[in-house]
Amino acid sequence: MSFVIDASILAAWFLDEKSDPRVETAFDALVRGEARAPSLLFYEFRNALLSSERRRRIAQAVSDAILREFAILQIRLEPPREETSLMALARARKLTVYDAAYLELAIREGLPLATLDRALEQAAVAEGVALFGA
């Protein structure tokens, strides 16, 4: 089963913050199958690692190792689509454009969304998108 995965799930997994069962559920499904994400995940995940380095939570060598593991995951990065619907969704649901990109992809493809972001979860429910692992 495919689903849309956001950076919060991946960061929680790789930075060993797995207290929420949705993290393990999503990662188990990802290891067995494929997930999808907007192409911005490439940058957003790396930024989470860099932020952790700067806060001295992890060393650069750990980030490098995480990125090697991340590279083998089956996450299909999707290019941006038509801008009008993305901006309208961000405005209507009071989301960042980044978060709206994950939601827009889930809506467009009819896929459940795996996230730990409360505002994104609420927007997904309001849009009729299933939450993965909920």
Summary of the structure (lengths in Angstrom):
residues: 134
radius of gyration: 14.4
end to end distance: 15.0
largest distance: 41.1
contacts: 413
relative contact order: 0.20
helix: 59%
strand: 10%
